[in-house]
Amino acid sequence: MYLITIEGGDGSGKGLASRIICELLERDGSFTSVDLTAEPRRKHPLGRAAIDAVKEKKHTPEHEAKLFALDRLDHGLNWVLPRLRRGSVVVCDRNIHSSLVYQGVVGGLGVSKVGLLNSGALVPDLCVWVDCDPEIAIKRISSGSLRDASEDKGEYFETLEIQKKIRSGYEEVLSGRSPTGTPFDSTRVVGPISNDSSIKKFTENIAREVKKFLRLSPVPRNTDVHDVDLQLIRKITQWNSGQTVLPGFNSRSLHDTKTPPWRLMRDSEKTHRNGIQKFGSDKVPRGIHSRSIYAIMTSTSLISAGDANELSSAMGPSRMVSRGHASKVIRHLSKVGDWIRESSASRGDSMHYRITKRGAGLGKVMLVLSPIRPKIRLWRSRFPRSSYKHMLQGILKMGVDEPQLKSLSDRIDLLYPSVARESGQPLEEQIENWWLSDLIHEF
């Protein structure tokens, strides 16, 4: 999902920052996994070749830059990107900005040229810039602990003069004063975060910036958020299909009523509005097409029942909402629509959530519609009295791009195989047929 890079000179505390960020992300629990890596790859032939070229001190900065770029391209496409597509967050100690500084500024090659050499590389979603006084950095580089951690530290770039030039290079590159003319210029950069004082303060400053980034939930730079979500949906539905049904339990009897998706959405909106009028909003969304209602209804319908941890896992990184807000919305949904039921074995136990028959159908429809949820909100605000029967036709006229149509089609194929796309069938036709067809909404 997200690529977070840690940048700064040798001895600035990148390794510590990487560990702090990984621990924070693991506690957050929004991602399918948290993976730590580093560049150049010291145990990979490509990364090793780049390191050796610098140590030999007989190659041009351009030759060195090409070796680092080759290692980065291979690392990004074959190791990092597959993890991002699975919904993982990858934390990388050094990335593209190291090349811009070390070869572009310190080596004199120029940041524009280095940027072009790396044009095929992934673009970091967030760059955390850590900084410290060059004299402190030299002491850390010279210390036994740092040398033991990486045998390549201190063999080059260990003089105070070079450390000052590296620090100046990071200020030039990460402050935006020297644009490369490539997508790397648009990377979100936080810092410089000073590592001159206490570890506690350093940790607090890094945690604050990373939490701020997570709250913003920016669009990923290297993956499609709906593709990431579809992979998670497919994984959960495949797992569900392998579960054993209890003897005597007839799941078909719970889902034997056919209804078109548009009617289900119409009735659900009416129920939600009536509930708002009767019980009040209590800081929950007034519209049924809000992000948090979609996140909770879709995730609960996928797992059928579970606690807060299981619900968070089902949300994944693309549908995640905070637990505090989720509990408020669930309470509201259970009260106004009988879509979700809450229970706890005894006082002090965590809450357990179970989807109802009505909720399962609504959640499944929302899973299909999630890629165009913002467009649905826009359509409803413009045409508050229009029939839901004509909603998709109206949204298609407003304009839906090809990737969104494909995402809708893929979800219909997965969740409603009875109306799966036929060979050569236009995407719009399949989507409208699904919206208008009488269907059984079951998993």
Summary of the structure (lengths in Angstrom):
residues: 443
radius of gyration: 25.9
end to end distance: 26.3
largest distance: 78.1
contacts: 1441
relative contact order: 0.10
helix: 59%
strand: 10%
